[in-house]
Amino acid sequence: MSQTRSLIVPLLLAAGLAACGQNAATAENTAAPEAAAETVSGGTAGITAAETSTASANQAAVPSAPEAVPAKAQAATVAALPLKRGYYVESDTPCGQASNATTTLLRREGIGGARDFCEFKKIERTGPNTYRVTEACGDLQDSAPPETSISIYTLTGDTAFTAKSEHGWERSARYCAQSTMPPDWRANDISDVTG
């Protein structure tokens, strides 16, 4: 029984130390004196004392591992997307040929086109140029309440973006100065929503 205990104690210590980040070779060297202490004492009192002193020494020597931070907690909440406010036109449409179907207006509080508007509820920076945006989007012609969803915005500088919705749609657009837009857009005063 004493020999069985002599083998079990070093194995348990090795497994425990390996879980704490100490390698098995070091664990065996640490466990050998404890096995000898057990053999000399001939009882469990010697094992308990040896295990207690080694456990205390190992806790002091091994730094505690930092707690894992959830990915969502690592995202920093920001007040606004770092994009120029104003008109954005689909990437494949020249600014001077913009239409209601290809143009959106980026405002302080959200983005929208001729028929819809998405209010930014929460903006989280998830990478150097990537943002997770919680949006409440609604149809301007409909009285139904807005639907909340999440879109991932990938920015190219402060004048272009690609947005991918959790519902599968994707939109790529770039900033167009108001002076480069068709006459109907050039005449609009948008300073109250973009300033």
C-alpha positions in Angstrom: 0.0 0.0 0.0 2.9 2.3 0.8 4.5 1.7 -2.6 1.2 2.4 -4.4 0.8 5.7 -2.5 4.4 6.5 -3.5 3.5 6.2 -7.1 0.1 7.9 -6.9 1.3 11.1 -5.1 3.9 12.0 -7.7 1.4 11.3 -10.5 -1.2 13.5 -8.9 1.3 16.3 -8.3 2.5 16.1 -11.9 -1.0 16.3 -13.2 -1.8 19.2 -10.9 1.4 21.1 -11.7 0.9 20.5 -15.4 -2.6 22.1 -15.1 -0.9 25.1 -13.4 1.6 25.4 -16.2 4.6 23.6 -14.7 6.1 20.9 -16.8 6.1 17.2 -15.8 9.9 17.0 -15.3 9.8 19.7 -12.7 6.8 18.1 -11.1 8.7 14.8 -10.8 11.6 16.5 -9.1 9.2 18.2 -6.7 7.3 15.0 -6.1 10.3 12.8 -5.4 11.2 14.4 -2.0 7.5 14.1 -1.0 7.5 10.4 -1.8 10.6 10.0 0.3 9.0 12.0 3.1 6.0 9.6 2.9 8.2 6.5 3.1 10.1 7.9 6.0 7.1 9.0 8.0 5.2 5.8 7.1 1.8 7.4 7.2 -0.6 9.9 5.6 0.5 12.7 8.0 3.8 13.0 6.2 2.1 13.2 2.8 -0.3 15.9 3.9 2.5 18.1 5.3 4.6 17.7 2.2 1.6 18.3 -0.2 0.7 21.4 1.8 4.1 23.0 1.7 4.6 22.2 -2.0 1.1 23.5 -2.9 1.8 26.7 -1.1 5.2 27.1 -2.8 3.6 26.4 -6.2 0.9 28.9 -5.7 3.4 31.6 -4.9 5.7 30.6 -7.8 3.0 30.3 -10.6 1.4 33.7 -11.5 -2.3 33.5 -11.7 -3.7 33.4 -15.3 -5.6 36.5 -16.4 -9.3 35.9 -16.9 -10.4 35.6 -20.4 -12.2 38.6 -21.7 -15.3 37.9 -23.9 -14.8 39.1 -27.5 -17.8 41.4 -27.2 -16.4 43.1 -24.1 -13.2 43.9 -26.1 -15.1 46.1 -28.6 -14.9 49.7 -27.7 -18.1 51.7 -27.9 -17.8 54.9 -29.9 -20.1 57.9 -30.4 -20.1 57.9 -34.2 -18.7 56.2 -37.2 -15.5 58.1 -38.3 -16.9 59.0 -41.7 -17.5 62.4 -43.3 -21.2 63.3 -43.0 -23.1 63.9 -46.2 -24.1 62.1 -49.3 -22.9 58.6 -50.1 -23.4 57.0 -53.5 -23.1 53.3 -54.4 -19.5 52.6 -55.4 -20.3 51.7 -59.0 -22.3 54.9 -59.7 -20.7 58.2 -60.6 -21.6 61.0 -58.2 -23.1 63.1 -61.0 -25.4 60.3 -61.9 -26.7 59.5 -58.4 -30.4 58.7 -58.0 -32.7 58.0 -55.1 -31.9 54.3 -55.5 -28.2 54.8 -55.2 -27.8 57.6 -52.7 -27.9 57.6 -48.9 -27.4 60.5 -46.5 -25.1 59.9 -43.5 -26.3 62.0 -40.6 -25.2 62.5 -37.0 -27.6 59.9 -35.7 -27.8 57.4 -38.6 -28.0 56.8 -42.4 -30.9 56.7 -44.8 -32.1 57.0 -48.3 -35.3 58.3 -49.9 -37.5 55.6 -48.4 -35.7 54.3 -45.3 -33.7 55.5 -42.3 -31.5 53.5 -39.9 -30.8 55.1 -36.6 -27.5 54.1 -35.0 -28.3 52.8 -31.5 -24.9 51.5 -30.6 -21.5 51.6 -32.5 -18.7 49.3 -31.4 -15.2 49.4 -32.8 -14.1 45.8 -33.4 -11.0 46.4 -35.4 -8.8 49.1 -36.9 -11.4 49.9 -39.6 -14.4 47.6 -38.6 -17.5 48.6 -36.6 -20.4 46.6 -35.3 -23.5 48.9 -35.5 -26.8 48.2 -33.9 -29.4 49.9 -36.0 -33.1 50.5 -35.8 -34.2 50.7 -39.5 -37.6 51.7 -40.7 -39.5 52.5 -43.9 -40.3 56.2 -44.1 -43.5 55.4 -46.0 -44.7 52.9 -43.5 -46.0 53.3 -39.9 -44.6 50.0 -38.7 -42.0 50.3 -35.9 -38.3 50.1 -36.9 -36.6 46.7 -36.8 -33.4 46.5 -34.8 -30.5 44.6 -36.4 -26.7 44.5 -36.5 -24.5 45.5 -39.4 -20.8 45.3 -39.8 -19.3 48.4 -41.3 -15.8 48.2 -42.9 -14.4 51.7 -43.6 -11.9 52.8 -46.2 -10.6 56.0 -44.8 -13.2 58.5 -43.8 -15.0 58.6 -47.2 -16.0 55.0 -48.1 -17.6 52.0 -46.4 -19.0 48.5 -47.0 -21.9 47.5 -44.7 -23.0 43.9 -44.3 -26.3 43.2 -42.5 -26.9 40.2 -40.4 -29.9 39.6 -42.7 -27.5 39.1 -45.7 -27.7 42.4 -47.7 -24.5 44.3 -48.5 -23.9 47.9 -49.6 -20.7 49.6 -50.7 -20.7 53.4 -51.0 -18.4 56.4 -51.1 -18.7 60.0 -50.1 -19.7 62.5 -52.8 -19.3 66.2 -52.1 -22.7 67.9 -52.5 -21.3 70.1 -55.3 -20.7 66.9 -57.4 -24.2 65.6 -57.0 -27.1 66.1 -59.5 -29.0 69.4 -59.2 -31.7 68.2 -56.9 -29.2 67.2 -54.3 -27.0 70.3 -54.7 -30.0 72.5 -53.8 -30.8 70.7 -50.5 -29.6 72.3 -47.2 -28.4 69.3 -45.2 -26.3 71.3 -42.7 -28.9 70.7 -39.9 -28.5 66.9 -40.0 -24.9 66.6 -40.9 -23.3 69.4 -38.8 
